[in-house]
Structures are given as C-alpha cells and as structure tokens.
Amino acid sequence: MGSKNSENGQTESGVAASDPGKVRNIVLVGPSGSGKTTLTEALLTASGVLSRAGSVTEGTTVCDHDPAAVRQQRSVGLSVAPLVHDGVKVNLIDTPGYADFVGELRAGLRAADAALFVVCAAEGVDAATTALWAECAAVGMPRALVIARLDHARADFAAELAACQDAFGAGVLPVYLPTADGAGLIGLITQRRFDHSPEGQPVVSEASAADLAATADARDALLEGIIAESEDESLMDRYLAGESIDPATIIADLETAVARGSFHPVFPVCATTGLGLAELLDALPRAFPSPLEHALPAITDPQGRPRVAITTDPDGPLAAEVVRTAVDSYVGRVSLVRVFSGTLRPERAVHVSGHGLADRGHEDHDADERVAHIYSPLGATLREVPYCVAGDLCALTKVGSAETGDTVSAPEDPILMVPWSMPEPLLPVAVTAKTRSDEDALGRNLSRLVAGDPTLRLERNAETHQLVLWCMGEAHADVVLDRLRAGGAEVETEEVRVSLRETFAEPARGHGRHVKQSGGHGQYAVCDIEVEPLPTGAGFEFVDRVVGGAVPHQFIGSVEKGVRAQLERGLRNGRPVVDIRVTLVDGKAHSVDSSDAAFQTAGSLALRDAAEKGRIALLEPVDDIRVRLRDEHLGSVLGDLSARRGRVLGTSAADDGYTVVQAEVPSVALLRYAIDLRSLTSGSGTFSREFSRFDPMPAAMAGQYA
C-alpha cells in the first residue's frame, strides 16, 4: 500500500481524501469538440499527475481510453481523473458532449457537485450547447464556464463571452480577461496581471493603469455579482458606498456565489499553450463547492418506504451509488461509485440493491457482496486506496451484482437511493449473431452492456423474432456494436420489423371439419362460424348461436379455445388477429369420438377457412409522440410529420422559445426519427413516444408486408 500522507490519505498508488471538505467533484460539460478532454489532460499535467499531456487525435489521453473513443476521436463515456491541488482532491469527471451519450452526462451530474462548462472561443453557442446547459440547470447543478481554445484561428473571447451571456443569462461573468496582446490575463478581483510563461507558472505583476481602465466595467459587474450572493448582507452597502473591499473577502464569497447556482464565473483558458491553466487550477478548490454543500438524493428502504435523510458524514451510515459500470478485459466488471454518506472500506461486506429499472432489462435485485479492494481511478488505471469517505469517488471490482444506478449500503441496514432520470432510447437496431458459435458470446456481452448502460434497452420481440437494441442514436449504436464485437461476438444488423396485426376487412364464413380414425380411437368435430370485423380496439368477441344441440354445450368452449389459439398464431405470416367477432352457428358431434381437443382443432380450422375465403387487412401500430423543438424549426418538423403520415393534434408553447408538438404517427415511420429529428432541428429537438393503438395500414403499403 505504501506510506500514507496524514492529510489526504495519499499512498504510492492513489489518493484518498479523509475530509469531505477537502474534496471537489467537478464534471466537465460541453459540446463535442469544445476541448473538455484536452483541458483535463492539461490540468493533470499542470498539477503533476502526468508528465506529458496526451492527444485526442493520437488516442493517448487518460480519459478517452475506450477503443470506440479512440476510433471516433471523441469521448463516448464518462471517465474520472483525480488531482490534488493545495491539499484538496479534485475529481475531474470528463463526459461526452454528443447528444447520443446524454446518459453518461447525467451519470456525471449525479456524481458531481459542480459543473465546469467548456465552450470553444471560436464556435459561438449553438442549440446543442444550450441543451447541455439545460441538462445542468434541470438538476440545479452549480456551473462555471471555461472559454477554451483561445489559440484557434477564429478565436474571439469577447464575442464568445457575449454569446454565453445572451444564452445563459446575466450571471455569466468573467473572473479574468485576456490582455490586449493575448499573452496574459488580467485578474478582475486582485487587479493583477498574469503573463504566460513557457514554464507553466505565470509571471505576476500589478496591472497597469491602461489595464485597469480597460477592465473597470467588467470588474464592477463581477464584484456586484459576487457580493449579491454574499451571506454578509452589509457588504453590498459598503461596496456601493465606495468602500474598497478586500480581495480575500471577495474570493471567499466567490465559492458561495457559485454554490447558489445563479452566478457563473468565466475563465479564459488555452490548454495547448498553457494560458490560464494555473489560474483555473487555483480556482478549482477555491471557487467550487464541496460535497458538504450538495443536496443528497432521497433514500428509502428496499421496499420503497421513506427513510431519514442522509448527510455527508464519513461516520454516518454507508450510502453509495454506482454511477457507471464498465468491463475491463483484465479485471472484469468495474463499478464507479460515489459515496454520499459513511466510509467505504476494503475487506468488508456491502449490500447491493437495484430497483425500478426492469423496463430497461435491469431486474430488481438485492445481494450481499464483499468488497476486496478499493481503487482511485485515473481513466482506465486503477490505483488502490485504503478507504473512500463520504463525498469522494472510487472504483470497485468484481462486485458481480452491481449495475449502474444500484445503491451500495451496509448489509445490516440496507437502503435504496431514488435513481436519477434516465433518457429513453428511441433508435431501434436489430442484431443477429453472424454464426451459431457467436450466439453464446452475444448473450454474455449483451448482459454486460445492459448492466452498465441504462440508456440501452434490450428487447426480444416474440412476434418478429428479432433481438432489438434500443439506442440513443447512431453514434451510441455504433459504440454498442463495437463493444459487442470487441467481446468476441461477431454481429450483423438487419432491418427492424414492426409488430403488425391482422383483422377481417369484411364478413366471412368458415367451415372446420376434423375427422380422424386411428388405432380404434376416433376424433370427430365439425363447426361452422361467421366472422365479422369490429371497430379498432374492440378486441375479440365469441358468440354462441347454435340451435338444437348441433354442438353439445360442453364443446362450445372448446371451439372458442381453438379460435383464440389461432388468433394468437395468426393467419398469415404469424401475425396476431384482433378486433373480430366470431359466431358459432352450426356443427356436428359424435356421441363417442367427439372431444375437447377435436373441437379446438375444428374451431382453428374454421377460422383459417374463413380467412381463405374473406379479405384480410393489416393493422399497424400508431404512437402518440410529443416533439419539443425550437420555434424556428416548427415548419420543417410539421412538414416532415405530414410526410410520415402523421396527424398533428396540436401545438403548445413551452419555455425559452420552445414549442411542443403533439401528434399521432405510425410506428413504421418512426424507426429512424431519432436521427432525422436531430438533423431537422440542428440537434435541439427531442421527442417521446407512447403506443396508442392499431390502425388499418393503407393498401398501397400493406402490399409490402403481405
């Protein structure tokens, strides 16, 4: 284990904080390509964790260790990279910026106490960026901003700052401003100049009169923004009265202002040149809230009964949560855990509980497990630590029952945390094993993937006989398929088939005759039926109109059983039959050879005979959908819904320039809607769907499925 540092529990292999107040969990959020992973590498290098920063394009970064991330040259999963600065352990949580991986972002928000929002100085603020900001706002996450990539040819810090203020509100205020020559920064609180040096540590000097004049308005706005959030109510009066407020007082109030969630400091940074890195590194422990200031998830017992709220107390009851599950080729399943209360120690038994995600393939489960070792993760590297206290993050291995979203607690006092909101996967992908030998590997790999990814839903469709993976989008599906193949399962995709129904388009009559003689035992049953269609959604009705006992009373139910069984098996292509009335009108029986089984067979044959004589219509599923989009995309989306044979039921105004469209759309027209809507709305549109009913399919289309 190595020797320990008495203050922060550092060993030769990792670092474990001993005080929640000395921990900062900061999730990096921002659009794809904004520079989050590159910034993480630079901060790890500046703090001494790495001797040299890796490269995204070369696939050598700490956080983008997944083969899919290396191939796509973008983050596809959450990754943790701790560093220690000024005696504070900072867990940097790098998350993907692409919309397909919003589940990873939400897991990162659950694990963190504050967000560092990264935007590129040359890109402006697009719809995808505002959607990510809204994800943070929805959970009340305190946010600061980094305007990165200042060395970009089109970089314009002032324009990007104005765009952020326009998009995110007046609480977005810079703490530093770049100097006119771009070689340094002006600290608005301390009124000092920080000139960049190749050695990494800036050269600090007092700001010139010209610097002070150029930044006076920005400084006034910043101080007023911080002081407005101060717990010292007299501070604003003193400031407005012209009193010079000590910078140490302002800096102390900066963290309070950020923690309250309406003030968002901005830091200019260039990860490649090093400009602003030292200033941001100093701000991480000083300007961001600790776990002690973060509201904790509600808890219940495993049966769902409310429990007394927990606090961030290392000596309290153990309450931790699995925020991500991955499978390592060497150590097996790796669970990333956020400890909210108590202290997690090695060689101890824990209770693992997971409930409420059965619809995603995560059956409810409770199990006692033994934690052998505890690790501090640095990307894919696991460094052993002696403990993990409330507020800190760690990794566990070989906890076989643990899945993403599970609660880890004490066996003698098991609890369950209320899970975070999971996005609904809406893109279906049908997969098949390439060969019979791949089927076992496919089954094993799927169970691992589903255990680790709550945004992936597995469906085994009994009607179409397809294995369907419901994904968040094409990029997500690509990663899932990559991981299946990496696990030794050669898989292929095929066109997704929608479950259809059949019904009778017009009345028909059917005759069923089952007469057999075998080994001295006969089977005899004859029945005649009339079939007529019912309104959509009416289901199935069976009517007995036999007179004179042509079919004995005890066999009336047998005919109905046979008809119902045939309805489930289908008449053509194995599709279930719905919305019909079957009337038994006549039949014949034998005093010895008639039986329940014989009349079931006769009923089935009669329905099939009616189908051959009559006209069968196809019914297709129709979904109710709700599309949330920005107003400027409304026309194109409405036109697209019409082209999909959709029926718009109405529109309503939402918040912040968004509109919600309610419509009914055939399911066959929604197979790729998750992709197409994103294209139509520049990534800002989202939708939800819910099955409504079956409707007749137009004859022109029905021919494709006959």
Buried (B, 14 or more C-beta within 10 A) or exposed (E): EEEBBEEBBBBEBBBBBBBBEBBBBBBBBBBBBBBBBBBBBBBBBBBEBBEEBBBBEEBBBBBBBBBBBBEBBBBBBBBBBBBBBEEBBBBBBBBBBBBBBBBBBBBBBBBBBBBBBBBBBBBBBBBBBBBBBBBBBEBEBBBBBBBBBBBBEEBBBEEBBBBBBEBBEEBBBBBBBBBEEBBBBBBBBBBBBBBBBEEEEBEEEEBEEEBBEBBEEBBEBBBEBBBBBBEBEEBBEBBEEEEEBEBEBBBBBBBBBBBBBBBBBBBBBBBBBBBBBBBBBEBBBBBBBBBBBBEBBEBBBBEEEEBEEBBBBBEBBBBBBBBBBBBEEEEEBBBBBBBBBBBBBBEBEBBBBBBBBEEBBBEEBBBEBEBEBBBBBBBBBBBBBBBBBBBBBBBBBBBEBBBBBBBBBBBEEBBBBEBBEBBBBBBBBBBBBBEEEBBEBBEBBBEBBBBBBBBBBBBEBEBBEBBBBBBBBBBBBBBBBBBBBBBEBEBEEEEBBBBBBBBBBEBBBBBBBBBEEEEEEBBBBBBBBBBBBBEBEEEBEBBBEBEEEBBBEEBBBBBBBBBBBBBEBBBBEEBBBBBBBBBBBBBBBBEEBBBBBBBBBBBBBBBBBBBEEBEBBBBBBBBBBBBBBBEEBBEBBBEBBEEBBBEBEEBEEEEEEBBBBBBBBBBBBBBBBBBBBBEBBBBBBBBEBEEBEBBBBEEEEBEEBE
